[in-house]
Amino acid sequence: MESDVVLGNFCRLEPYVFVKRFTTMGEANEISAGTALGTDPLDKNFSGARSYLVMGSRNRIREHFTISRGTQPESSTVIGDDNYVMTSGHIAHNAVIGSHTVIASCSLVSGYVEVGDRAFISGGVVVHQYSKIGRLAMIGGNTRVNRDVPPYFLGVGFHVEAVGPNPVGMKRAGFTLKDVRSVKFAIRTLYLQGLPRADALAELETGDQATDITREIATFVRASKRGICWARRKGGASEGDAPPDD
């Protein structure tokens, strides 16, 4: 462990854990063998200036995982609370990971990615830089996330595609069947009704079937800079299924 490291009470570091400078951890984190935290970013533009890794409390980081600090001076990579991060993967510089997420083995989270609370990233997933994964979204195994995935969506495929809601995750988080139906309504409105983007979002925000969940999805879509994921057709093809623009 280098200097300028802050560890909260009751953190447990197994053998061969390497915690680099400018890393701060909250309480009761469990870090398994062979993990490296606060590493210099994998970015050729990194100048060597001070930047940070800031981690909350009660996170479990399993064996042989690496998490980098920020690239720009005084910037941070941020990890929330109560996350379960499995083996042999990487979270890159300036990523922001929420709380209560699961990141399964051999997944790679690129720079500037944002992952919402309670999202589930399955094994072998590659998340492209600047992509956003909404809260309680689930990403299937071996998926390439190259567009934003809205909250509560289930995304799969080489070009990440929306195939429906994430009912298991929603149920575990205390959501009802009615809430799952709200996500299905949002998917139909965004992808299947042929509405211009502005009209679809208005329907999710103020239409007769609008709910807090549909409004949350609409807010996420409005804020998306990369564009949200396509929808998968029944035959499996997705090209051209991006939600229509205005």
C-alpha positions as CSV (number, residue, x, y, z in Angstrom):
1,M,0.0,0.0,0.0
2,E,1.4,3.4,-1.0
3,S,1.2,6.7,0.8
4,D,-1.8,9.0,0.5
5,V,-4.2,6.1,0.9
6,V,-7.2,6.3,3.2
7,L,-8.9,3.1,4.4
8,G,-12.1,3.1,6.5
9,N,-12.6,0.9,9.5
10,F,-12.9,-2.9,9.1
11,C,-11.6,-3.1,5.5
12,R,-10.1,-6.5,4.7
13,L,-7.3,-6.8,2.2
14,E,-6.2,-10.3,1.3
15,P,-2.5,-11.1,0.3
16,Y,-1.1,-9.5,-2.8
17,V,-3.6,-6.6,-2.9
18,F,-1.9,-3.4,-4.2
19,V,-3.5,-0.1,-3.2
20,K,-1.9,2.8,-5.0
21,R,-1.7,6.4,-3.9
22,F,-4.7,8.8,-3.8
23,T,-7.1,6.0,-3.2
24,T,-9.8,6.4,-0.5
25,M,-12.1,3.6,0.7
26,G,-15.0,3.7,3.1
27,E,-15.7,1.0,5.7
28,A,-15.9,-2.8,5.6
29,N,-14.7,-3.3,2.0
30,E,-13.4,-6.8,1.2
31,I,-10.6,-6.9,-1.4
32,S,-9.5,-10.3,-2.6
33,A,-6.0,-11.5,-3.6
34,G,-4.3,-10.1,-6.6
35,T,-6.4,-7.0,-6.9
36,A,-4.9,-3.6,-7.8
37,L,-6.8,-0.4,-6.9
38,G,-6.0,3.2,-7.9
39,T,-3.7,2.2,-10.7
40,D,-2.5,4.8,-13.2
41,P,-5.1,5.1,-16.0
42,L,-4.7,3.2,-19.2
43,D,-4.6,6.4,-21.2
44,K,-1.7,7.8,-23.2
45,N,-2.8,11.3,-22.3
46,F,-2.2,10.7,-18.6
47,S,0.3,13.3,-17.4
48,G,1.1,11.7,-14.0
49,A,-0.7,14.4,-12.1
50,R,-2.7,13.7,-9.0
51,S,-6.1,12.1,-9.5
52,Y,-8.2,9.8,-7.4
53,L,-10.1,6.6,-6.9
54,V,-12.9,7.1,-4.4
55,M,-14.7,4.0,-3.2
56,G,-17.6,3.8,-0.7
57,S,-18.3,1.1,1.9
58,R,-19.1,-2.6,2.0
59,N,-17.9,-3.3,-1.6
60,R,-16.6,-6.8,-2.4
61,I,-13.9,-6.8,-5.1
62,R,-12.8,-10.4,-6.0
63,E,-9.5,-11.7,-7.2
64,H,-7.4,-10.2,-10.0
65,F,-9.5,-7.1,-10.6
66,T,-8.0,-3.6,-11.5
67,I,-9.6,-0.2,-11.0
68,S,-7.8,2.9,-12.3
69,R,-7.9,6.5,-11.0
70,G,-8.9,9.5,-13.1
71,T,-7.0,10.8,-16.1
72,Q,-7.3,14.6,-15.7
73,P,-5.6,16.3,-12.8
74,E,-7.9,16.2,-9.7
75,S,-10.5,14.0,-11.4
76,S,-11.8,10.8,-9.9
77,T,-13.0,7.3,-10.6
78,V,-16.0,6.7,-8.3
79,I,-17.4,3.5,-6.9
80,G,-20.5,3.6,-4.6
81,D,-21.5,1.3,-1.8
82,D,-22.4,-2.4,-1.6
83,N,-21.2,-3.5,-5.0
84,Y,-20.2,-7.0,-5.8
85,V,-17.4,-7.1,-8.4
86,M,-16.2,-10.5,-9.6
87,T,-12.9,-11.7,-10.9
88,S,-10.4,-10.8,-13.6
89,G,-11.8,-7.5,-15.0
90,H,-11.2,-3.8,-15.2
91,I,-12.9,-0.5,-14.3
92,A,-11.2,2.3,-16.2
93,H,-10.4,5.9,-15.4
94,N,-13.2,8.3,-14.6
95,A,-15.9,5.7,-14.5
96,V,-18.8,6.2,-12.1
97,I,-20.3,3.1,-10.6
98,G,-23.4,3.4,-8.5
99,S,-24.4,1.3,-5.5
100,H,-25.7,-2.3,-5.2
101,T,-24.4,-3.2,-8.7
102,V,-23.1,-6.6,-9.8
103,I,-20.2,-6.7,-12.3
104,A,-19.5,-10.4,-13.2
105,S,-16.2,-12.0,-14.1
106,C,-14.1,-10.9,-17.1
107,S,-16.1,-7.7,-17.8
108,L,-14.4,-4.5,-18.9
109,V,-15.8,-1.1,-18.1
110,S,-14.1,1.6,-20.2
111,G,-13.3,5.2,-19.3
112,Y,-16.1,7.7,-18.5
113,V,-18.7,5.0,-18.3
114,E,-21.7,5.5,-15.9
115,V,-23.4,2.6,-14.3
116,G,-26.6,3.2,-12.3
117,D,-27.6,1.7,-9.0
118,R,-28.5,-2.0,-8.9
119,A,-27.5,-2.6,-12.5
120,F,-26.3,-6.1,-13.4
121,I,-23.4,-6.6,-15.8
122,S,-23.0,-10.2,-16.7
123,G,-19.7,-12.0,-17.5
124,G,-17.6,-11.1,-20.5
125,V,-19.3,-7.8,-21.1
126,V,-17.4,-4.9,-22.8
127,V,-18.7,-1.4,-22.1
128,H,-17.5,1.2,-24.6
129,Q,-16.2,4.5,-23.2
130,Y,-18.8,7.2,-22.4
131,S,-21.6,4.7,-22.4
132,K,-24.3,4.8,-19.7
133,I,-26.2,1.9,-18.2
134,G,-29.3,2.9,-16.3
135,R,-30.3,1.8,-12.9
136,L,-31.6,-1.8,-12.6
137,A,-30.7,-2.5,-16.2
138,M,-29.3,-5.9,-16.9
139,I,-26.6,-6.6,-19.5
140,G,-26.4,-10.2,-20.8
141,G,-23.2,-12.1,-21.0
142,N,-20.7,-11.3,-23.8
143,T,-22.5,-8.2,-24.8
144,R,-20.8,-5.2,-26.3
145,V,-22.4,-2.1,-24.9
146,N,-21.8,0.6,-27.5
147,R,-24.9,2.6,-26.8
148,D,-26.7,3.7,-23.7
149,V,-29.0,1.2,-22.0
150,P,-32.0,2.9,-20.3
151,P,-33.1,2.0,-16.7
152,Y,-34.9,-1.4,-16.2
153,F,-34.0,-2.6,-19.7
154,L,-32.4,-6.0,-20.6
155,G,-29.7,-5.6,-23.2
156,V,-27.9,-8.3,-25.2
157,G,-26.0,-8.8,-28.4
158,F,-22.8,-7.6,-30.2
159,H,-24.5,-4.3,-30.8
160,V,-26.4,-4.0,-27.6
161,E,-30.1,-4.5,-28.2
162,A,-33.1,-4.1,-25.9
163,V,-35.0,-7.3,-25.6
164,G,-37.4,-6.4,-22.9
165,P,-37.5,-5.3,-19.2
166,N,-35.4,-6.7,-16.4
167,P,-38.2,-8.4,-14.4
168,V,-36.0,-10.5,-12.1
169,G,-33.9,-7.5,-11.0
170,M,-37.0,-5.3,-10.6
171,K,-38.7,-8.0,-8.5
172,R,-35.7,-8.4,-6.2
173,A,-35.6,-4.6,-5.7
174,G,-39.3,-4.6,-4.6
175,F,-40.9,-3.4,-7.8
176,T,-44.4,-4.8,-8.8
177,L,-45.8,-6.5,-11.9
178,K,-47.4,-3.1,-12.7
179,D,-44.0,-1.5,-12.7
180,V,-42.7,-4.2,-15.1
181,R,-45.6,-3.4,-17.4
182,S,-44.6,0.3,-17.3
183,V,-41.2,-0.7,-18.7
184,K,-42.9,-2.8,-21.4
185,F,-45.1,0.2,-22.3
186,A,-42.0,2.4,-22.6
187,I,-40.3,-0.1,-24.9
188,R,-43.4,-0.3,-27.1
189,T,-43.7,3.5,-27.2
190,L,-40.0,4.1,-28.0
191,Y,-39.5,1.3,-30.6
192,L,-42.6,-0.3,-32.0
193,Q,-45.2,2.5,-32.6
194,G,-43.2,4.4,-35.2
195,L,-43.5,7.6,-33.3
196,P,-40.9,10.5,-33.7
197,R,-38.6,10.7,-30.7
198,A,-40.2,13.8,-29.4
199,D,-43.7,12.3,-29.5
200,A,-42.6,9.1,-27.9
201,L,-41.0,10.9,-25.0
202,A,-44.0,13.1,-24.5
203,E,-46.2,10.0,-24.3
204,L,-43.9,8.6,-21.6
205,E,-43.8,11.8,-19.7
206,T,-47.4,13.1,-19.8
207,G,-49.5,10.4,-21.6
208,D,-52.4,8.5,-20.1
209,Q,-50.1,5.6,-19.2
210,A,-47.2,7.7,-17.9
211,T,-45.8,6.6,-14.5
212,D,-42.7,7.6,-12.5
213,I,-40.9,4.7,-14.2
214,T,-41.7,5.9,-17.8
215,R,-40.8,9.4,-16.8
216,E,-37.4,8.2,-15.5
217,I,-36.8,6.3,-18.7
218,A,-37.7,9.4,-20.7
219,T,-35.3,11.6,-18.7
220,F,-32.5,9.1,-19.3
221,V,-33.2,9.1,-23.1
222,R,-33.3,12.9,-23.3
223,A,-29.9,13.0,-21.6
224,S,-28.3,10.4,-23.8
225,K,-25.4,11.7,-26.0
226,R,-24.4,8.3,-27.6
227,G,-28.0,7.4,-28.3
228,I,-29.9,4.5,-26.7
229,C,-29.7,0.9,-27.7
230,W,-31.7,-0.6,-30.6
231,A,-34.5,-3.0,-30.2
232,R,-34.1,-6.7,-31.3
233,R,-36.5,-7.9,-33.9
234,K,-38.0,-11.4,-33.5
235,G,-35.8,-12.7,-36.2
236,G,-32.7,-11.5,-34.4
237,A,-31.7,-8.6,-36.7
238,S,-31.5,-5.1,-35.2
239,E,-29.9,-2.9,-37.8
240,G,-32.2,0.1,-38.4
241,D,-34.2,-0.5,-35.2
242,A,-32.9,2.5,-33.4
243,P,-35.7,4.7,-32.0
244,P,-36.8,7.2,-34.6
245,D,-35.5,10.8,-34.3
246,D,-37.6,13.9,-34.8
